[in-house]
Amino acid sequence: MVQVYLVFTTNYFPWLTIVVVFPIFAGSLIFFLPHRGNKVIRWYTLCICIIELLLITYAFGYHFQLDDPLIQLTEDYKWIDFFNFSWRLGIDGISIGPILLTGFITTLAILAARPVTRECRLFHFLMLAMYSGQIGPFSSQDLLLFFIMWELELIPVYLLLAMWGGKKRLYSATKFILYTAGSSAFLLMGILGVCLSGSNEPTLNFETSANQSYPVALEMLFYIGFFIAFAVKSPIIPLHTWLPDTHGEAHYSTCMLLAGILLKMGAYGLVRINMELLPHAHSIFSPWLIIVGTIQIIYAASISPGQRNLKKRIAYSSVSHMGFIIIGLGSISDTGLNGAVLQIISHGFIGAALFFLAGTSYDRIRLVYLDEMGGTAITIPKIFTTFSILSMASLALPGMSGFVA
């Protein structure tokens, strides 16, 4: 019989548990707020995001040691007596950046969601549920918990697309869920394979799994399975076709979360699982990663100028930028890894900001097709100037974060 129980085994205050659970818990209280208009809901959600961002900043600023390369703020709650499944959390230098990025961009996305008035309670609850679902994978130290958190953000994204998207929102939402659900099957099979096929006893612990050894052929098979799962989220060509359609139909606050955070979850999975848990297979496939990344940069960059829809053009530029991350991971060097992580953070800010400006310009002039947007420097000069500066950052102009990354 499977036994379910909790055992607290951490020397720290459970900062990470609070950070992961607080948004979705506080979001569930939205439905109990008094009916006094959407303004109350928006302010409540914004306050939750600000409190969450302050919690993250305080926990990392005062309890995280930058000179310690090991996993910190560890928490281990014995949960289910099956494969030693635990609520196991922890962070290191690789995960701290994406978590801070998630907190900052989600707060901005809530501000960008001001025009949303239909089903406002459900919309803001889904945004907060997505918040927890995106922080979870970055702080998980258990493979099954990583999978659960990975799946947690799929349903909110699907509903945000299907209910608050454009004219083709149902097509885009269905395409998104089919791609991501299919990739999740590969992720789950890979996790079960790694758990059951190691040289030691079955385990879901990241640290223990990293010390396991596998037959070369089996490790390569696991690597391919995980790579397919993360290639859909990243996205990597040819598994990228859901992204332009999704960005073209989603509300721009949702686009900010997709471009700024969701795509980075795929890259983070490649680092945390493919590189760390399956290093021998990664060394074998690394030359192919560099080739795939190079093709992705050139292909997406050549397709992007042909897009009439501004949001689709930004989406293809995001696909191109992800190619640099793939090349960095394929280099198998500290410099390449650091560059990939920096690109994750840099493009997270740039991509989210570009979608925010594309959305605000649409709210002002009700145009999204580029051949109809002539003269925007006169009608919306501030938005035009800011968009131009961010475009230069995306272009990697010297002196900007895109160039450094």
C-alpha positions as CSV (number, residue, x, y, z in Angstrom):
1,M,0.0,0.0,0.0
2,V,1.2,3.5,-0.8
3,Q,1.7,5.5,2.3
4,V,1.3,9.3,2.3
5,Y,3.0,11.3,5.0
6,L,5.0,14.4,5.6
7,V,8.4,14.7,7.3
8,F,10.0,18.1,7.7
9,T,13.7,17.8,7.0
10,T,15.1,21.3,6.4
11,N,17.3,23.6,8.4
12,Y,15.8,26.7,6.9
13,F,12.5,28.5,7.1
14,P,10.5,27.1,4.2
15,W,11.0,30.1,1.9
16,L,10.7,28.2,-1.3
17,T,7.5,26.5,-0.4
18,I,6.0,29.8,0.4
19,V,7.2,31.3,-2.8
20,V,5.8,28.4,-4.9
21,V,2.5,28.0,-3.1
22,F,1.6,31.6,-2.2
23,P,0.5,32.9,-5.7
24,I,-2.0,30.0,-6.4
25,F,-3.3,30.0,-2.8
26,A,-3.8,33.8,-2.8
27,G,-5.3,33.6,-6.3
28,S,-8.0,31.1,-5.1
29,L,-9.2,33.8,-2.7
30,I,-10.1,36.1,-5.6
31,F,-13.4,34.3,-5.9
32,F,-14.3,35.3,-2.4
33,L,-13.7,39.0,-2.9
34,P,-16.7,41.3,-2.7
35,H,-18.3,42.2,-6.0
36,R,-17.1,45.8,-6.2
37,G,-15.9,45.9,-9.8
38,N,-12.8,44.7,-11.6
39,K,-10.6,47.4,-10.1
40,V,-10.6,45.6,-6.7
41,I,-9.5,42.4,-8.4
42,R,-6.8,44.0,-10.3
43,W,-5.4,45.8,-7.3
44,Y,-5.6,42.6,-5.2
45,T,-3.7,40.6,-7.9
46,L,-1.1,43.3,-8.3
47,C,-0.5,43.4,-4.5
48,I,-0.1,39.6,-4.5
49,C,2.5,39.8,-7.2
50,I,4.4,42.6,-5.5
51,I,4.4,40.7,-2.2
52,E,5.6,37.6,-4.0
53,L,8.4,39.5,-5.7
54,L,9.5,41.1,-2.4
55,L,9.5,37.6,-0.7
56,I,11.7,36.3,-3.5
57,T,14.1,39.2,-3.3
58,Y,14.3,39.0,0.5
59,A,14.8,35.2,0.6
60,F,17.5,35.3,-2.1
61,G,19.2,38.5,-0.9
62,Y,19.5,37.5,2.7
63,H,19.6,33.7,2.7
64,F,21.4,32.8,-0.6
65,Q,25.2,32.7,-0.6
66,L,26.4,33.7,-4.1
67,D,29.9,32.2,-3.5
68,D,28.4,28.7,-2.7
69,P,27.9,26.6,-5.8
70,L,25.8,24.0,-4.1
71,I,22.0,23.7,-3.9
72,Q,20.7,26.1,-1.2
73,L,17.5,26.9,0.7
74,T,16.8,23.1,0.5
75,E,13.5,21.7,1.7
76,D,12.6,18.0,1.8
77,Y,9.1,17.0,2.8
78,K,8.6,13.2,2.7
79,W,5.3,12.9,0.8
80,I,4.6,9.5,-0.8
81,D,6.4,6.3,0.0
82,F,6.8,5.4,-3.6
83,F,10.1,5.9,-5.4
84,N,11.0,8.1,-2.4
85,F,8.8,10.9,-3.8
86,S,9.2,14.1,-1.8
87,W,8.3,17.7,-1.9
88,R,11.9,18.6,-2.5
89,L,12.9,22.1,-3.3
90,G,16.2,24.0,-3.7
91,I,18.0,26.6,-5.8
92,D,21.4,27.4,-7.1
93,G,23.0,30.0,-9.2
94,I,21.4,28.7,-12.4
95,S,17.8,28.8,-11.1
96,I,17.9,32.1,-9.1
97,G,17.9,34.2,-12.2
98,P,14.9,32.6,-13.9
99,I,12.9,32.8,-10.6
100,L,13.6,36.5,-10.2
101,L,12.8,37.0,-13.9
102,T,9.4,35.2,-13.4
103,G,8.5,37.5,-10.5
104,F,9.4,40.7,-12.3
105,I,7.7,39.8,-15.6
106,T,4.5,38.4,-14.0
107,T,4.1,41.7,-12.1
108,L,4.4,43.6,-15.3
109,A,2.0,41.3,-17.1
110,I,-0.6,41.9,-14.4
111,L,-0.2,45.7,-15.0
112,A,-0.6,45.0,-18.8
113,A,-3.8,43.1,-18.1
114,R,-5.7,46.2,-17.2
115,P,-7.8,46.2,-20.4
116,V,-9.2,42.8,-19.5
117,T,-12.8,43.2,-18.2
118,R,-14.5,39.9,-19.2
119,E,-14.4,37.2,-16.5
120,C,-11.8,39.3,-14.6
121,R,-11.8,37.0,-11.6
122,L,-11.0,33.9,-13.5
123,F,-8.4,35.7,-15.7
124,H,-6.4,36.9,-12.7
125,F,-6.7,33.6,-10.9
126,L,-5.2,31.8,-14.0
127,M,-2.4,34.4,-14.1
128,L,-1.5,33.6,-10.5
129,A,-1.8,29.9,-11.0
130,M,0.5,30.2,-13.9
131,Y,2.9,32.1,-11.6
132,S,3.2,29.2,-9.2
133,G,3.4,26.7,-12.1
134,Q,6.4,28.7,-13.6
135,I,8.3,29.1,-10.4
136,G,7.9,25.5,-9.5
137,P,10.1,23.9,-12.1
138,F,12.9,26.3,-11.4
139,S,13.0,25.4,-7.7
140,S,12.2,21.6,-7.9
141,Q,14.8,19.1,-6.9
142,D,12.6,16.1,-7.5
143,L,11.9,14.7,-11.0
144,L,8.2,13.9,-10.4
145,L,7.6,17.2,-8.7
146,F,9.3,18.9,-11.6
147,F,6.8,17.1,-13.9
148,I,3.8,18.1,-11.8
149,M,4.9,21.8,-11.8
150,W,5.6,21.5,-15.5
151,E,2.1,20.4,-16.1
152,L,0.5,22.9,-13.7
153,E,1.1,25.9,-16.0
154,L,-0.4,24.2,-19.1
155,I,-4.1,24.5,-18.1
156,P,-3.9,28.2,-17.2
157,V,-2.1,29.0,-20.5
158,Y,-4.7,27.0,-22.5
159,L,-7.6,28.7,-20.8
160,L,-6.0,32.2,-21.2
161,L,-5.6,31.5,-24.9
162,A,-9.0,29.9,-25.5
163,M,-11.0,32.5,-23.5
164,W,-9.1,35.8,-24.0
165,G,-7.5,35.4,-27.4
166,G,-8.2,36.6,-30.9
167,K,-10.5,35.3,-33.6
168,K,-8.5,32.1,-34.1
169,R,-8.0,31.5,-30.4
170,L,-9.5,28.1,-30.2
171,Y,-7.3,26.8,-33.1
172,S,-4.2,28.3,-31.4
173,A,-5.2,27.0,-27.9
174,T,-5.8,23.5,-29.3
175,K,-2.5,23.5,-31.2
176,F,-0.7,24.6,-28.1
177,I,-2.2,21.9,-25.8
178,L,-1.6,19.2,-28.4
179,Y,2.1,20.1,-28.8
180,T,2.7,20.5,-25.1
181,A,0.7,17.5,-23.9
182,G,2.5,15.3,-26.5
183,S,5.9,16.6,-25.2
184,S,4.8,15.9,-21.6
185,A,4.4,12.2,-22.5
186,F,8.1,12.1,-23.5
187,L,9.0,14.0,-20.3
188,L,7.1,11.5,-18.1
189,M,8.5,8.5,-19.9
190,G,12.0,9.9,-19.5
191,I,11.5,10.5,-15.8
192,L,10.3,7.0,-15.2
193,G,13.1,5.5,-17.3
194,V,15.8,7.5,-15.4
195,C,14.2,6.5,-12.1
196,L,14.0,2.8,-12.8
197,S,17.1,2.2,-14.9
198,G,19.9,3.6,-12.7
199,S,22.7,1.6,-11.3
200,N,21.5,2.3,-7.8
201,E,18.0,2.0,-6.2
202,P,15.1,3.9,-7.9
203,T,15.1,7.5,-7.0
204,L,13.5,10.8,-8.1
205,N,16.0,13.0,-6.4
206,F,17.9,15.3,-8.8
207,E,21.2,15.0,-6.8
208,T,21.0,11.3,-6.5
209,S,20.0,10.8,-10.1
210,A,23.0,12.9,-11.3
211,N,25.3,10.3,-9.7
212,Q,23.6,7.3,-11.4
213,S,25.1,5.6,-14.4
214,Y,23.3,4.1,-17.3
215,P,24.3,2.0,-20.4
216,V,25.3,4.4,-23.2
217,A,22.5,3.4,-25.5
218,L,19.9,3.7,-22.8
219,E,21.2,7.1,-21.7
220,M,21.1,8.3,-25.3
221,L,17.5,7.2,-25.5
222,F,16.6,9.1,-22.4
223,Y,18.4,12.1,-23.7
224,I,16.4,12.1,-26.9
225,G,13.1,11.8,-25.0
226,F,13.9,14.7,-22.7
227,F,15.2,16.7,-25.6
228,I,11.9,16.3,-27.5
229,A,10.0,17.4,-24.4
230,F,12.1,20.5,-23.9
231,A,12.4,21.2,-27.6
232,V,8.6,21.9,-27.8
233,K,8.7,24.4,-25.0
234,S,11.9,26.2,-26.1
235,P,10.9,25.9,-29.0
236,I,13.4,24.2,-31.3
237,I,12.7,23.8,-35.0
238,P,10.7,21.9,-36.4
239,L,8.7,21.8,-33.1
240,H,8.1,25.5,-33.1
241,T,5.0,26.0,-35.2
242,W,2.7,26.4,-32.2
243,L,4.5,29.5,-31.0
244,P,3.7,32.1,-33.8
245,D,0.0,31.1,-33.8
246,T,-0.2,31.3,-30.0
247,H,1.5,34.7,-29.9
248,G,-0.6,36.0,-32.8
249,E,-3.9,35.2,-31.0
250,A,-3.1,35.6,-27.2
251,H,-3.7,38.7,-25.2
252,Y,-0.4,40.6,-24.9
253,S,-0.2,40.0,-21.1
254,T,-0.2,36.3,-21.8
255,C,2.4,36.8,-24.6
256,M,4.7,38.5,-22.1
257,L,4.6,35.4,-19.9
258,L,5.0,33.0,-22.8
259,A,8.0,34.8,-24.3
260,G,9.6,35.9,-21.0
261,I,9.2,32.8,-19.0
262,L,7.6,29.7,-20.6
263,L,10.2,29.5,-23.4
264,K,12.9,29.7,-20.8
265,M,11.5,26.7,-18.9
266,G,12.4,24.5,-21.9
267,A,16.0,25.8,-21.9
268,Y,16.2,25.4,-18.1
269,G,15.1,21.8,-18.5
270,L,17.9,21.1,-21.0
271,V,20.4,22.5,-18.5
272,R,19.0,20.8,-15.4
273,I,18.2,17.4,-16.8
274,N,19.9,16.8,-20.2
275,M,23.2,18.4,-19.2
276,E,23.4,17.5,-15.5
277,L,21.6,14.1,-15.3
278,L,22.8,12.7,-18.7
279,P,26.3,14.2,-19.2
280,H,27.7,11.4,-21.4
281,A,24.8,11.6,-23.8
282,H,25.1,15.3,-23.8
283,S,28.7,15.2,-24.9
284,I,27.7,12.9,-27.8
285,F,24.9,15.1,-29.0
286,S,26.5,18.5,-28.3
287,P,27.8,18.9,-31.9
288,W,24.3,18.3,-33.2
289,L,23.0,20.9,-30.8
290,I,25.3,23.5,-32.2
291,I,24.1,22.6,-35.7
292,V,20.5,22.8,-34.7
293,G,21.0,26.1,-33.0
294,T,22.7,27.6,-36.0
295,I,19.9,26.4,-38.3
296,Q,17.4,27.8,-35.9
297,I,19.0,31.3,-35.8
298,I,19.2,31.5,-39.6
299,Y,15.8,30.0,-40.4
300,A,13.8,32.0,-37.9
301,A,15.6,35.2,-38.7
302,S,14.8,34.7,-42.4
303,I,11.1,34.0,-41.8
304,S,10.5,36.8,-39.3
305,P,10.7,39.7,-41.9
306,G,7.9,38.1,-44.0
307,Q,5.4,38.3,-41.1
308,R,2.7,41.0,-41.4
309,N,1.5,40.5,-37.9
310,L,3.8,42.4,-35.5
311,K,3.3,39.8,-32.7
312,K,4.2,36.9,-35.0
313,R,7.3,38.8,-36.2
314,I,8.4,39.2,-32.5
315,A,7.6,35.5,-31.9
316,Y,9.9,34.4,-34.7
317,S,12.7,36.6,-33.4
318,S,12.3,34.8,-30.1
319,V,12.8,31.5,-31.9
320,S,15.9,32.8,-33.4
321,H,17.3,34.0,-30.0
322,M,16.6,30.6,-28.5
323,G,19.1,29.3,-31.1
324,F,21.9,31.1,-29.3
325,I,21.0,29.4,-26.1
326,I,21.1,26.0,-27.8
327,I,24.5,26.8,-29.2
328,G,25.7,27.8,-25.7
329,L,24.5,24.6,-24.2
330,G,26.1,22.6,-27.0
331,S,29.5,24.1,-26.4
332,I,30.0,22.1,-23.2
333,S,31.9,24.9,-21.5
334,D,31.5,27.2,-18.6
335,T,31.5,30.2,-20.9
336,G,28.8,28.7,-23.1
337,L,26.6,27.8,-20.1
338,N,27.0,31.3,-18.6
339,G,26.2,32.9,-21.9
340,A,23.1,30.7,-22.3
341,V,21.8,31.6,-18.8
342,L,22.5,35.3,-19.5
343,Q,20.6,35.0,-22.8
344,I,17.7,33.4,-20.9
345,I,17.5,36.4,-18.6
346,S,18.3,39.0,-21.3
347,H,15.8,37.8,-23.9
348,G,13.2,37.3,-21.1
349,F,13.2,41.0,-20.4
350,I,13.5,42.1,-24.1
351,G,10.8,39.7,-25.4
352,A,8.3,40.5,-22.7
353,A,8.9,44.2,-23.2
354,L,8.4,44.0,-27.0
355,F,5.1,42.2,-26.6
356,F,4.0,44.7,-24.0
357,L,4.6,47.6,-26.4
358,A,3.0,45.7,-29.3
359,G,-0.1,45.3,-27.1
360,T,-0.2,48.8,-25.8
361,S,0.1,50.1,-29.4
362,Y,-2.8,47.9,-30.4
363,D,-4.9,49.4,-27.6
364,R,-4.1,52.9,-28.8
365,I,-4.4,52.6,-32.6
366,R,-6.2,49.2,-33.0
367,L,-3.6,48.0,-35.6
368,V,-1.4,45.0,-35.5
369,Y,-0.4,44.5,-39.2
370,L,2.8,46.2,-40.1
371,D,1.7,47.4,-43.5
372,E,-1.1,49.4,-41.8
373,M,1.0,50.9,-39.1
374,G,2.7,53.7,-41.0
375,G,3.1,57.0,-39.1
376,T,3.2,55.5,-35.6
377,A,6.2,57.8,-34.8
378,I,3.7,60.6,-35.0
379,T,0.6,59.0,-33.4
380,I,2.4,57.2,-30.5
381,P,5.9,58.7,-30.3
382,K,6.8,57.4,-26.8
383,I,5.8,53.8,-27.6
384,F,7.6,54.1,-31.0
385,T,10.8,55.3,-29.4
386,T,10.8,52.7,-26.7
387,F,10.1,49.9,-29.1
388,S,12.9,51.1,-31.3
389,I,15.4,51.0,-28.4
390,L,14.2,47.5,-27.4
391,S,14.5,46.4,-31.0
392,M,18.1,47.5,-31.0
393,A,18.6,45.5,-27.8
394,S,17.1,42.4,-29.5
395,L,19.3,43.1,-32.5
396,A,22.3,42.9,-30.0
397,L,23.5,46.5,-30.5
398,P,26.8,47.0,-28.6
399,G,26.3,48.2,-25.1
400,M,23.0,46.4,-24.6
401,S,22.2,43.1,-22.9
402,G,21.6,41.3,-26.2
403,F,25.1,42.0,-27.3
404,V,26.7,40.8,-24.0
405,A,24.6,37.6,-24.1
